Structure formats: C-alpha cells, structure tokens
C-alpha cells in the first residue's frame, strides 16, 4: 500500500522553512509523531497533507507556495498542479476538517455513511466498481497520452507539409498554413494522377513565382513574297536577251549602253546636229539607227533593272538586320522559351538559306544594270528550288509566330493560369503525402476512439457507483457509533448524536444543543466523528494514510489518556499514521508507544520535532522537521529540553542565537519549574523568587532584578503553548536574565545545576 516517504521540497509554505531537493530531512515511517509548540507550523503541515486528500492546491495555503512529496513507490506528487492520485487514501483531521463538517452553533454535523452487515454485498460490489473505475481512468489517461502524442505528430506533419507547399506556391503576403492544408485535403479533388514529374512541377512553380504577367509581343514579319520575286526576277534579268535592236557597238561596249542612251536622248531633245563629244555631224541615217536600237524596250529594261536592283539592295539590308527586331527568348513565358528558341533558330536558318540567294540576285541585277546588253552568269536556282526555300521560311515564320501568339494568350490569361498552376501544385503535394496523412489521421482517430470508449465506460461506472452508493448509505448506525465513542471518551452520557434527514443533531439530555459545546466536548465529538467516517463508503483502514493534528484540547488527564488510547487502538491499523501535537502529555503517550518501533531495524516509527528558529539576517521564524531532541525523547518533562536551550543561549555569548526570540519564555519556564522545586507552595512566582534570593545573599542584586523584570514581562507565559512567540524584552535583557538564572540555580543548588549542565549540554 502506498505511503508518504518524505518531503522533497518546500517553498513559501508559511512558517515551514524552504527546502530544496537533496537537503537532508528525516524520512517518514508508518507511525510518525511530530511534536511542536504552538505556532511552529503543525497546522500548515497538516494542510500540505490535506492537499493530497483534496487532489488540488488548497486556498488555505499561500497562493505562491509549492512543495513535493515523495511516495514509497517512487512517485512524486507536486504542488500546485500534480497532486492527484491519493484522494481516496489520505484523511486529515485538523481545524479545517472540523470547520467543514461540524456546525456547532446549529448543533449539526454533516452526514457520514456507514455500511451495515446487510449491505456488505453491495459494498463489495461498490469496491469492485471503484477499483474498475480507477483502472479505467488509468487506461483512459494512457490512451489520452497516446492520442496527445499522435495529435502532436499529425500537427507537426501538417505544419511541415504546409511550409513545403507554401514555398512552392509563392503567395506573397498571403499565408498557407496547416489549417489550409487540412481544408484542402477535405475539399480538393485529387488522385494519383495529380502527382507531377519534377519538370512539370518546376514549370508550375515558375508560374506561381511570377509577380506580374509578361508583356505581349509582336509577331515577326518578313516579306517572303518580295524575296521570291527578287530572286526570280534576278534570274530572268540575268538570262534576258535583247536581240537585233542592239547595235554592234552596243554589243562590243555593253557598259556604254546607259551612256549612249542618255546621250541620244539629250541630242534628240535639244535638236543637236553635231556630236558634242567628237564635233562631227550626226547623219539622219545614224539618228534613225540609234533610235531603233534605243527604243522604249531598252528604256523599260534599264528602268526595270534599276528598280529591281534598288529593291534587292533594300531587301538585303532589311533581312540582314531583321532578326534583331524579333522578340528575345528571355521575353517569352517560362514554359514557352524552349519551344520559341527552337522555332527562332529554324526561322533564322531558313532566312540564312535565302540570304545567299538574295545576295546573288542583288549582284546579278547590279551587274546587268551596268551592262544591260550582256547576259550575266549566276548561281541562282530554278523556280521550284526557289519556291522550296520560300515555303520553308514561311513555315518557320508560322511556327515562331504561333509560339508568340500562345505567349500573348497566356499573358492575357495570367491570373487564371497562375491560380491553375498553384492548384496543380497543391494537388501534387496532397497526392504525394496522401498515404502518410491518411495513416496519421487514422492513427489519431483510433486513439481518440479508445479514449471515447474509456470515457463511456467511466461514465457508466460512475453512474453505477452513484447508484450503489445511494443503496449502501445510511447514517443512522453511524450516529450510534459516534455516541458510543463520545460517551467513553468523555466518561458521561450527557451528549448524544442523533441521525436527522441531513447529517446529525447534537443533543444534551435529549435536547438540541444551543450554542457551542465546551472545547473538550468539541474535540471529543470531532475526533469521534472523524474516526467513524474513515471506513465510510467501502474504504478500508489498512489502505488509509491518516493525519491527526492536535487531537487533544482542554481535556483532563483521564480524557487525554483515553483519547490517545482511542487513537492508538482504532487507527494503528492504517497504512500510515501521522500525529501532530503541541501537547506534551499527548506527545509522551505516543512516544512511549512508538519508542521501540523507532529504534527497530529497520524503524517503523519516526519521532520528530518542528524546530523553530530565526536565522541571522531574517525577520521571520522558520520551522524545520528534525529528529525529536534527546532531552524530549528521554524525559517526560520539558524541563531538560528547556535547560538545554538555556545552556545553548549561554554558550552563544555575544554571538547571534537563532533561538533568542523564544528565550524569555524559556527562561521563565525553567525558573518556574526550579522555584516550584526549591520553594514549594502556591505563592506567586515573584514572591518565590524573592524568598530564594534571600537564601542566596551572594547572588548580585542586579541579577535578581533581571529575573524580576523577566517575571513581570513574561507573566502571561504560563505554558509552552506560546513558547515561540516574540517577547518585548531586548536581547541584552534576555542575556542578563539567562545569566542570572544560571547563577541563582548554582548558588541555591549547585549539585542540581551541575547535573543539569552534564545532562543538557549545549552542543
């Protein structure tokens, strides 16, 4: 059965000193007695344990407090957020329990439930149901952990996948995140055919990256028909024969034909009878012969040659530079550049093939124009071959312009095409990751299904438990149990507990109690109520961790002894028991009962003490759990422990003492006990001090006055209850009073003082 091993850490838990992991502190055992004066932190410590009972951080502790408790099974429960698991096992009796359950002014107590013999079968079924419920909750927690891990994995996959898609989509200021990926998986239609080859994917990514559509381009224009005509015309001019009209002189001097034509026309137009060149007369026969040779046909020929030559020259100049005006490959849409480059190269090749023909045609025309009467030798092909070259160029131009046209169409439809490219990219990645995504979703759905199934089972079990609990609850028998315990506890039968519709009625002499009972009666009723409630609703004592904080209050010796005996007899069967008390008689009762268990090997009991001190430089008290000091462990009286503190204070001298704040009360208590022994009687303490001082004339009167001052200041300190409270005495006054006490004890009873110094050494 699980028990509490130790306090691992403490921070900001009231008067309890902060503790870090690894700092030495006594371990808890099955039986634990924790003794401490009022104000030493017992109630605070009980509230630390009460957090385990509640399964949460309680408001009665400071909001910023934190602590860790190690269990014997290696589990560590932590405040403020990991305190669950021991709710049905830890039971704490303290002021908070009494406040929650007993409303004294009304004379009522909250209901508790008791299992009768007739209901034992139902109780067993209830225990089994609770055990199954705990197992189901544990299984659900494990399933929830698995579901959480799988959900985390799925979220991580979505996030990483969305980042990959976003990189390819190039959305600018827009985002593509995990939620959008999940939405696309649900809404976009895709299949295995949506997956793209690397080249096709890159092409779509390139489109997605464009921030604006490329500009539209002009198609290329080449005067192909003009090229054909020039080449064919040059070939005809090259081979043209002008026949009988040509004079012998024209045939012999063909390059002079243009000059001759110009001269003849000039002489005829001006009516010149003599040649301007030679001065000889021009006969009518010569004029007629020249007129026949230089008629309109020759004029037409010369004019045509001149025109054809000019056309060929212009065409040649244009074609040589025309490619520089074509659209550059880099200006084309990314997906069309390769096709365009090939088409452009084909056009250039076809144009280059014709370029040599045009150059040859230009040469032929210029040569024939210079010598019109002589045929020109040439390399120009025949009409069919010329037509073939022209058709090849026309086809190449058509292909190139078709690519340009497609580019222009894409430019005009840029937005739709870019969105299409992005959708294609998304579908590609959806298809590519489909199997992984589906597997992760299915895995998560399976885990969530298990969680839902466990939750459904838990809901049914909780309903069954409520139903079973309703069947086994009965607080009538519990009232009798409490009444019997209270009667034996108090030694009389005046007080009785009656079951009412809700909770209990507290009666005295069979009448509802008006006003609050005495403190002793309160303690008796509260403790008996607590004990009666432990095995309610099927709990077993052997499984419980019990914490009892100050069970003794305003009781006579008989009642106190019975209370301690009641606790030992009824509660020692618990898995673990903590008794926290400020009452010395209560401490002695449990110390005697558990002393041998504390000395056993291994020990099954721990005798502990809340040691309150004020570290140097601090303005607040700190309480630490330490082994019960030997002076309290070995003796039933606190006298030896108090003398030990007096001697410690003496040994500190002018040095700082962590216990100086409590020393005025300690000194007064030692003086009180010592004077009770040396000056018996019921006289006031101050009178006893004067009586003893007269018997010890060697004691300095100043010393006696220091003690007298102490008695007056600490007149309220008649018990150890307020031992750790602050005094109005200064540290110097306290040192003087401490020295005076020891001097008076030595002077009045040297043997006693010597024995005290030996038995209560300062170290």
Number of C-alpha atoms within 10 A of each C-alpha: 11 16 21 22 19 17 22 21 19 20 17 16 21 18 18 22 20 17 19 14 10 8 9 12 14 14 18 24 22 20 23 23 26 23 29 27 21 17 19 27 24 25 19 19 18 21 25 24 21 23 24 26 20 18 21 17 23 16 9 11 17 13 12 10 16 19 20 22 21 18 17 14 11 10 12 17 21 20 23 17 11 14 21 16 14 18 15 14 21 24 24 23 22 23 15 15 15 19 12 10 17 22 14 17 11 14 19 22 25 13 21 24 23 23 22 16 9 9 15 13 12 18 23 12 16 23 18 14 17 17 12 15 20 14 13 18 17 13 16 21 14 13 20 18 14 18 21 15 14 21 19 13 15 21 16 13 17 19 17 14 18 21 17 14 20 20 13 19 25 19 14 10 6 8 13 18 17 19 13 13 21 16 10 16 18 9 9 12 11 18 13 12 9 17 19 18 10 8 9 14 17 15 15 24 20 18 23 23 16 13 11 12 16 17 13 19 17 12 16 16 12 16 11 17 13 13 23 20 14 23 28 21 19 29 23 15 22 23 15 16 13 15 9 9 16 20 18 10 11 19 15 13 14 20 18 17 24 20 11 17 18 13 15 17 15 12 16 12 9 8 9 13 15 13 13 11 7 7 9 10 12 13 11 10 9 11 15 11 14 18 16 15 19 21 12 11 12 20 14 11 18 20 13 16 23 17 14 23 24 15 17 28 19 12 20 20 12 13 18 12 10 15 16 9 10 15 17 14 16 12 14 24 23 16 15 17 18 14 15 24 17 15 21 24 14 19 22 17 15 20 24 15 15 22 17 13 23 24 16 18 29 23 19 29 31 19 19 26 25 18 20 27 25 21 17 18 12 14 10 20 13 11 12 9 11 18 15 11 17 20 16 18 23 18 15 22 23 17 19 22 20 15 21 23 16 15 24 21 12 20 19 15 12 17 14 11 16 23 15 15 20 23 16 21 26 24 24 22 21 25 20 16 13 16 11 12 19 13 12 18 16 13 17 21 15 15 21 20 14 18 22 15 14 21 16 12 17 19 13 13 18 15 12 16 19 12 12 18 18 12 14 22 18 20 24 19 14 24 26 16 18 23 21 16 21 26 16 15 25 21 12 9 14 13 22 23 27 22 20 15 9 12 19 22 20 26 17 15 10 12 11 17 19 13 10 13 17 10 13 18 18 17 22 26 27 24 26 21 25 21 20 20 20 21 17 20 20 21 16 15 19 15 17 24 25 23 22 20 22 20 22 22 16 13 17 12 11 11 19 23 16 17 25 18 16 18 18 15 10 13 19 16 15 16 21 26 26 22 23 28 23 23 19 17 17 22 24 20 16 19 26 13 14 19 18 13 19 18 13 10 8 9 16 18 25 24 26 23 22 23 22 23 21 17 14 10 7 10 8 10 21 20 21 19 21 17 19 20 14 11 19 20 19 15 12 16 14 17 21 21 21 21 25 22 22 27 20 17 23 18 14 14 11 11 9 13 19 17 19 23 22 20 26 30 29 26 25 27 23 20 24 21 13 17 19 15 10 16 17 10 11 9 11 9 20 17 13 18 21 13 14 18 19 10 11 14 11 12 18 13 12 12 19 21 15 19 27 19 17 25 23 12 16 19 13 10 17 13 11 18 15 16 22 24 18 14 18 12 17 12 17 10 16 25 22 19 27 26 20 22 22 19 19 24 21 16 18 19 13 13 12 13 18 13 11 16 17 11 14 21 17 16 7
